[in-house]
Amino acid sequence: MAKDPFVTEEEQAAIVAQAEVERRAEIYMGDLARVLALPEGRRVLRRWLDMANVFGEISAGGELTVKAAALSDYGKNRLYEIAAASPADYLKIMLAAAQNAAGVNNKE
């Protein structure tokens, strides 16, 4: 690749670093989609989301509320990744959460 005389070494390093971040993100999203394609993968990720109380209330009181909110925020960010990686599987997880909240049995 020819060196651009108008791009500093620092700028070129930043471009290369950003490309690497994007490459790794693409690999991660592909891996996540493959995990979500398995019923077992959806169950595991749903369990993690449940543990982060993504689908529940976080009014624990005092400092516990702050910690619960932080954990829930982390879980919600993973939920957003799930939605981006596999919208159909995101809907399956959300349906299972709704059925659970409504007291309806579900298979996942």
Number of C-alpha atoms within 10 A of each C-alpha: 3 4 9 9 7 7 11 11 12 9 11 13 12 12 13 12 12 12 12 12 11 12 11 12 12 13 11 14 16 14 13 18 20 13 19 24 14 12 13 12 16 19 16 15 19 22 12 14 23 15 14 19 19 23 17 13 11 17 11 12 9 8 9 12 14 14 13 19 19 14 18 22 15 15 22 17 14 16 19 12 17 23 17 15 21 18 15 14 20 20 13 16 22 16 14 19 21 14 13 13 12 9 9 10 10 11 6 15
